[in-house]
């Protein structure tokens, strides 16, 4: 399903609203990245080519805004990969 910019922003807003409770309730930091990546790639899959950069920028901004909570997940990321790469 290809979504318009407003729909993408709603999906991204829902994901952003989930991050703080999600990150504070993780049983193990390694759980975060596969789940986040799956959700992020699902949203990216809904984006038209012209909106992909917008979605990627919103996802990166979201991660940056939660960087303190993400510190404990950083080393648990498989292969030490950066998000969205």
C-alpha positions, -999 to +999 in steps of 0.1 A: +000+000+000+015+033-011+007+061+014+005+098+010+027+121+031+000+127+057-005+090+062+032+084+065+034+112+091+006+095+111+025+062+110+057+079+121+039+098+149+025+065+162+060+050+162+075+080+179+049+079+206+057+042+213+095+047+217+098+060+252+076+034+268+091+007+246+127+016+254+120+019+292+103-015+293+128-036+273+138-069+289+169-070+268+183-042+246+189-066+217+151-069+213+148-033+202+166-032+169+150-061+150+115-048+161+123-011+153+139-021+119+108-041+110+085-012+118+107+014+101+110-007+069+073-012+068+067+025+069+094+030+043+077+004+021+045+025+022+064+056+010+065+069-025+099+075-039+095+112-034+087+107+003+115+082+012+140+109+023+113+125+044+106+092+062+143+084+067+149+119+081+119+115+105+132+081+116+167+094+122+153+124+141+132+101+162+163+080+171+183+111+179+156+124+202+158+091+221+196+088+221+199+086+259+175+057+261+191+041+230+226+040+245+220+007+262+207-007+229+236+005+208+260-023+216+233-049+212+226-041+176+236-070+154+269-063+136+270-028+152+251-015+122+237+020+121+199+024+119+184+023+084+216+011+067 
